[in-house]
């Protein structure tokens, strides 16, 4: 029986001085989890789910799952003050853009 390889993922911690290196590391981490595309491209959040076809609902479900897969590591990389800046972001793309705007100005 093949053993499942598991190792704890060490999330790179974002500080005011390591944004460039943090970006490289978190992009690699999200890429390895097939979650970077959703951060880069985002997805459309419908106003009303009830009007979607079953196929559209499935696409939306997959997009939401990918988005959470990307947003979770981003959340874990931040201290409380940085987390507060993105806490209301609806998507990983939005959170990424907030951090990008905030940190590139530092």
Buried (B, 14 or more C-beta within 10 A) or exposed (E): EEEEEEEEEEBBEBBEEBBEEBBEBBBEBBEEBEBBEBBEEBBEEEEEEEEEEEEEBEBBEEBBEBBBBBBBBBBEBBEEEBBEBBEEBEBBBBBBBBBEEBBEEE
